Every structure is written in structure tokens, then in C-alpha cells.
Amino acid sequence: MRRIYLFNKMAFSGSIIFALLITGCSKNERAIEETRYTTLELKAITVDPLLLQFTVDETQLNDLLATPNASTTFPVKYLHPTHRFRVMDQYSNTLMADTMIDYKAGEKNTITFFQPVAGGKLVLVGPPVNEPLPPAEKKKISIVYSLPAVPDKVKVVVDNSLSGTSGSDYIPSDSFSLKRGEFSPYFWSWNNRKPKLRIYDTNDNLILEVNNSQFAEAIADFSIFSFSGISAGSVSLTKLY
């Protein structure tokens, strides 16, 4: 009996030692950080002609963007999603933006900087922070303009289809005042049938219109557009976000 007892005691001691070794190894283990990949598209839309140098964290990017409208695309790999972007204008040696940006998981990240007014800093265009999500069947849209041909202050009337399916039953659904360089309040749009805009000067004269086809790219919950051109009283739009 004693010999069996001694054997079991030794086996038990060996098990403790093995368990301690395993525990000791686990304390020294480090989580393996997974490298992630994405394609980064940088866009800059400005009033002033600028030559923009981007620094991401501590690395200067090789590509310089010559505005007023410029973009570049390149692949990146990263460990953590949050990165600091600093943007310098090489013409004036002026810091135009300094902001934190989170890369979203996916094949492509589009980052757009916008200059609302001449001589102004760049703003990062992105989703709203406290804006409620749109109801089912609808989207939300915001607009901004910096074109000198548009008065400093205008009134915008939003027309939407009453049924959401017809092009012949548009009625006013919203209106607001808008100043140059300011982002408008969000107004709603049907998923499929997009809104039209009527733009008035301060004397209530109709001066410009935006056709519903200009909002074709408003497919996410939130979209932001800027005025990019005027032809025969119609405004063309560029999607910022």
C-alpha cells in the first residue's frame, strides 16, 4: 500500500509542476496584433489653390495634392484604426488641418477634406455625431456651397415626392436659410426617389435649382454634397461624404 501511495504522491507533484509551468508560460504570452490592409483615398476640395502635404502619425506621404480639386489613392497596412492626420499647405507653409481619423474595416477608406470659404482651414467631412438615423425607407442629406456665383446667404426649399415613387407628385417638405461655407441641416430623402431643391435669394427670387438626379449617390444613411458648378440655372453637386 505504501508503494502505491508514494507513486500517487509523485504523480500528483508532477501534475502541480506541469500546471505551474503552463501558468508561467501564459503570463509571458503576448497577444499577436493582426496587420490589417485597406486602400486609402485622400480627397481635397478647396476654394484657394493649395499644395497639400499630408502627414499620417509621424510619416509624410509622398503624394502632394494640388487643389482646388484633387485626390490620390494608395494601399496601406496598419495595426490600430486611429491615426493622426496633419495637412500643410506648401505654398504658404500653413497648417490647414490636424485631426484624428479612424480607419473603418473594409477594402477602401475615403477621407475628404473641404475648405468652406476662401482663406479658411480645411474641415474633415464625415458622418454627424448626434443626428438621429433616418426612418425606414428614407435617407438624410446635407449640402454646403462655396461658389462665388451663389449669394452669401440663400433660402433653400426642399421638394420631395409625396408617394416616394412618382416623379409628378413633388411637394415642399422642408426649407431653411443657408450661408456660404455652412453645412445645412439634414433634410430627408426617399431611398429611391430623390429630392429637388429650389434656391432663392434674400428677395425671394428663384435663382437656382438642383435636379433630383444630382442626389443619385445619396445611398447611405447620411450623405453630404457641395455645389460644384452652375449651368443655365441648374446646380451640379459633388459628393463629399
N, C-alpha and C positions, 0 to 999 in steps of 0.2 A: 504493500500500500504506500509506503514512504517513497518508493522509487517512482510510482505513478504521480504522487503529489509533487515531487521535485521536478518532474518533466512538465507538468502543467504550469508550475510556477515560472519555469524558464520560458515557456511558450507565451505566457501572459506578459512577462517582462519584455520579451522581444516585440510583442504587439505594441506595447507602450512606446518603445524606442522608435519603431517604424512610424507610429502615428505622430510622434514629435518631429521626426524628420520631414514628414509630409507637411505638417503645420509650419515648420520653419521655412520650407520652400515657398509655401503660399504667401508668407509675409513678405518675401523678397520679390514676388512676381510683380510685373508692371503691365498695365493694360496696353495692348497694342493699338496705337492710333492708326485709323484707316485713312489712307490717302484718297481724296475724292477729286473728281475731274468735272469740269464744265467748260463751256465756251462763253467767253465774256464779250459782250458787245457794248462798247462805250459810245455814247452819242452826246453831242453838244449842239444846242441851238441857241444862238445869241443874236443880239441887236448889233453889238460892236464887232468889228473884225478882231479876233483874238488868235493867238497861237498858244495852245494849251499843252502844258506838260503835266502828266499825271504821276503821282507817287502813291503806290499802294503799300501800306505799312512803311517799310524803310527802302523799298525798291522803286526806282524810277523806271517807268515804262519807256520803251524805245520809241513808240509811236507818238508823234505830236499831231494834235488836231487843229487844223486851220479853219476857223469858223468864218461866216455865220452858221453854216450847217455842215457838220462833219461827223463821221463815225469811223470806227475801226473794230475789227473782230479778231480775237486770238484765243487759243486754248490755254487754260490754267489748271494747275493742280493745287490742292490746299488740304490742310488738316482741320482747321477750325473755320466756321462760316463767317465770323465777324472780322472785318478788315477796315483800316483807316485809309480814306482817300483824301489826298490833298491835291488841289488843282491850282497851278500857277500860270499866269499869262506871261509868256516870254517876251512879248513886246514891251510891257510896262513893268515887268518883274513884280507883279501884284498877286497876292494870294486871293484867288477867286472863290475857293470853297475848301472846307475842312470838315469832313463828316465821316461817321461810321456807317458802313454798309454791310448787310448780311447777305451772303450768297444763299440762294434757295437751291434745294436739291433738284437736280434736273440737268438736261443736256445743255441748256442755254440760260444765261442771265443777261438781261438787257438793263443797262444803267444809263439814265438820261439826265443830263444837266441842262438847265434852261436859264437864260438871262431875261428876266421880265421887262426890264427897262434899260435904256442906254446908260452906261456908266455904273450899272448895278452889279452886285455879286451874282454868282451862279447859285441856283437852288436845285436840290436833288428832287426830281419828280417821282412820287411814289404813292402808295395807297393811303387813304385817310386813316387817322388814328381812332377817332371817336365816332365816325359816321356809321349809323346803323346799316346793316345789309339790306339790299333791296328786297321787296316782296317776291314771291314766286312769279315767274313769267316776266320779270322786269329786270332792268339794269339801271345803274346810276352813272351820270356823265357830268364832268366839269369842263369849262372852257377858260382860256386865257388868251389875251392878244397883246401884241407889242407893235403892230404895224402902224407906221406914221400916218397912213391914209385913213385910219379909223380915229374918230374924235377921242379926246381924252376920257370922256365919260359917255356911256350909251345906255339905252334901255333894251333889254333882250326879252322877247316874248317867245315862249316855247310852245309849239303846237305838237300834239300827239294824236294818233289815230284813236277814235273813240272805241272801236271794236278791237283794235290791236291786229287786225288782219287786212283792213281795207286801206287803199290809198286815197279814197274820196270822202272820208269822214273825219278829217283832221279838225281839231278844235283847240283853243288855248288851254294849256294845262299848268302853266307856271309863268312867272315874269320876275325880273329883278334888274337892278341897276348894276352896272359893271364899269370899273375904272381900268385904264391901261395898266398892265402889269399885275393885276389882281386875279387870283383864281376865283371863278364864280362858285356860288353854292351848287351843290349837286342837284341835278334835276333828273327825273326818271325817263326811261325809255322802255318800250316793249322789247322782248327778246328778238323778235323778227322785224317788226315794223318800227323803224327808227324815227326820231323826232325831226321836225323842221324848226328853224329859228328865223325870227324876224327882228331886225336890229334897227332901232330908232335913235335919232339924235335927241338933244335936250329940248328941242322944239316939237317933238313927236312926229318928225318927218321920217318915213321909212327910207333908210339909206342902203341897207344891205340885207341879203337873205342867205341862209345856209340850207342847202338841199339835204333831204334825209339820207341820200346816198353817201354823203360825206362822213356819216357815222357808221359805215358798214363794219369798221373794225372794233366797234364797241361790243365785244363779245364776252368780256369778263364782268364780274360783279361791278367793278369800278373802272372807268376809263377817263383819261384826261386828254384834251385836244387843244392845240394852239392854232390861231389863224396864220396861214402861211402865204396867202395870196388873194387877190381880188381881181375878178374879170367880169365885166358887164353887170356889176351889181351883185354878183354871187361870190361868196367866200369859200375858198378851199381850206381844208384842215390838214394838220399833221398830228398824228397820234404821239403823245409824249409818254403815256403810260396806258 
